[in-house]
Amino acid sequence: MNPEMSIRLMSVIEMIPPRAKRVIDVGSDHGKLAVWCLLNNKAPKAVCTDIHKDPAQRTKRALADHMLSERSEVYCTDGLKGVELHKGDVVVMAGLGGNNIIDIMKAAFELTNDDVLHEVTFVLQAQKSIERLRKYLASTGLEIEDEEVCIDRDIFYQMLRCSYSGRPYTLSLREIYYGPKLLAKARQGEEIVKAFHKHLDDIYKIRARGDQEIRQMLQSE
Ligand SMILES: C[S@@+](CC[C@H](N)C(=O)[O-])C[C@H]1O[C@@H](n2cnc3c(N)ncnc32)[C@H](O)[C@@H]1O
């Protein structure tokens, strides 16, 4: 039976492309994402990591309770340390801070060949510092393929899917702060994205008082 899933986690799962060879859930905690993905054939195999012992054990237990131990591996480790990436992998990082996600990606990129990286997809749902994450993606040559927004218990969450092209690119300040794909969706009239951007407008107006880059971004409209 499927575990009870939050709107946020289901929105993250919807970003996972079809035909993933493995779903790699970094920061797996309760293990629900991997359990759901395996039960619903999002991927034949899952690898889960968590930096803390208790969540790693929770993940292991959740997988065992659903008879999924043979289709999964669980490691107590920092990010992707000790996990070799393969072509066809989808790496999910949800509920982590943007800076943490950047550090995990940087470490993994140092250890992985370019031809493998070209065939790995990343699904990211950062709790904060999304603008820093977008800057990192652009400077590293990770193309943002899609971005989505959901509302879970009155809180907006944004998630994105990206893959490596190896060609760094530039995002405008507005794209960094509002999301290039989300801006396109707002222009197409997607109501949830428009509401999210209105919510960001209010936040950025306050943050602009102490942040020159945000002031500049707001003036560049
Ligand atoms: C807020 S929970 C999110 C759990 C789940 N991914 C979700 O979205 O519901 C964050 C989890 O990430 C783990 N974590 C934080 N930093 C990590 C790192 N560098 N490597 C692996 N796990 C990490 C924490 O121990 C915690 O279990």
PDBQT file of the ligand as one rigid body, heavy atoms in Angstrom, charges set to zero:
ROOT
HETATM    1  C1  LIG A 301      13.609  18.059   5.950  1.00  0.00    +0.000 C 
HETATM    2  S1  LIG A 301      14.138  16.429   5.666  1.00  0.00    +0.000 S 
HETATM    3  C2  LIG A 301      13.468  16.134   4.055  1.00  0.00    +0.000 C 
HETATM    4  C3  LIG A 301      13.102  14.703   3.885  1.00  0.00    +0.000 C 
HETATM    5  C4  LIG A 301      12.551  14.353   2.505  1.00  0.00    +0.000 C 
HETATM    6  N1  LIG A 301      13.552  14.495   1.475  1.00  0.00    +0.000 N 
HETATM    7  C5  LIG A 301      11.354  15.192   2.181  1.00  0.00    +0.000 C 
HETATM    8  O1  LIG A 301      11.446  16.041   1.283  1.00  0.00    +0.000 OA
HETATM    9  O2  LIG A 301      10.310  15.020   2.810  1.00  0.00    +0.000 OA
HETATM   10  C6  LIG A 301      15.862  16.624   5.304  1.00  0.00    +0.000 C 
HETATM   11  C7  LIG A 301      16.649  15.336   5.456  1.00  0.00    +0.000 C 
HETATM   12  O3  LIG A 301      17.894  15.503   4.785  1.00  0.00    +0.000 OA
HETATM   13  C8  LIG A 301      18.923  14.990   5.569  1.00  0.00    +0.000 C 
HETATM   14  N2  LIG A 301      20.148  15.686   5.147  1.00  0.00    +0.000 N 
HETATM   15  C9  LIG A 301      20.508  16.973   5.382  1.00  0.00    +0.000 A 
HETATM   16  N3  LIG A 301      21.693  17.239   4.822  1.00  0.00    +0.000 NA
HETATM   17  C10 LIG A 301      22.089  16.096   4.195  1.00  0.00    +0.000 A 
HETATM   18  C11 LIG A 301      23.236  15.731   3.446  1.00  0.00    +0.000 A 
HETATM   19  N4  LIG A 301      24.218  16.605   3.213  1.00  0.00    +0.000 N 
HETATM   20  N5  LIG A 301      23.304  14.490   2.942  1.00  0.00    +0.000 NA
HETATM   21  C12 LIG A 301      22.317  13.589   3.178  1.00  0.00    +0.000 A 
HETATM   22  N6  LIG A 301      21.222  13.868   3.909  1.00  0.00    +0.000 NA
HETATM   23  C13 LIG A 301      21.114  15.106   4.397  1.00  0.00    +0.000 A 
HETATM   24  C14 LIG A 301      18.467  15.251   7.003  1.00  0.00    +0.000 C 
HETATM   25  O4  LIG A 301      19.109  14.383   7.912  1.00  0.00    +0.000 OA
HETATM   26  C15 LIG A 301      16.970  14.993   6.903  1.00  0.00    +0.000 C 
HETATM   27  O5  LIG A 301      16.642  13.663   7.158  1.00  0.00    +0.000 OA
ENDROOT
TORSDOF 0
